[in-house]
Amino acid sequence: MAKVRIRVELNHAGIRNLARSAGMQNSMVGVAEKVAATAGPGFIVKRGMSRNRARAAVVASNLEAIQAEQNDRALTRAISAGKVS
């Protein structure tokens, strides 16, 4: 049987445009909002854009949220709410 060689060339500019698109940003923020809501009060979503991709993060915004994560792992437990199937 003959060996078949496949060469794949990535369109890096296209991938970067996709990763920075409004749709990607909205999708990531939507997932982060689910995680923040599951984690409880005091957890907020921060969004951003790097050179290559959109970002979203869930952070504790007050002392109660920090203590909820420290004592009960509220944010850590809420990560599963962000799973996309």
N, C-alpha and C positions, 0 to 999 in steps of 0.2 A: 504494500500500500504506500502510495506516495505521500511525502510530507507536504503539508499545506502551510505556507507562511502567510500570516495576516499582519498587515501593518496598519496601525491606527494612529492617525494624526489628530490631536486635540486642537480645537479652536479655542485657545486660551482667552482671547478677547470675548468670544461668545459666552464662555463659561462664566467669566467675570461679570458680564452684563446680566446674565441670568441670576447669579448669586447676589447681585446688587439691585435687582428689580423690585418694584413696588409689590408685586405679588409675593415674592419671597419674604420681603419685610413683613407684610401683612400676615403671612402664614406663621412666621416665627413669633410675632407678637401675639397672635391668637393662641398658640401653644403656651407661651409664657403666661398669658392672662389666666388660662385654665390652671396652671401650676400655682400661681399667686392666689387665686380664689380658693383652691383646695388647701393651701398652706394656712390661710386664715388672715385676720386683720393685721395690718402693719407691713404686709409684703407687697411691694410695688414692682411694676415692670419698667425697666429702663431699656430704651432702644437706641441703636447707634448704627453707624455705617463706617466700616473700615475701608481701606483702599481696595480690597478684593471682595468683600462680602458684607451683607447686612447682619446685624447682631441683635439679640434680645436677651436680657438677663432678668432674673427675679432677685430682688435684694430686700433685706430687712430695712425698713425706713424709720423705726423707732425702737426704743429700749425694750418694749414688750415683745416685739417680733424677734429681736436678737435673743432675748431670754427664752422665747418659745423654741427657737432653733437650738439653743444651747442645752436646754433641759429636756425637751420632748422631741427634738429632731423634726419639727413641723415642716420645714422646707424639704428636708431630705426625704421624708415620707411622701410628700406631695409630688415628687418628680414623676411617679408613675402616671399621674393625671395628664402628663404631657405626651404620653406615647401615642404615636400616630400609626394606625394600622393600614 
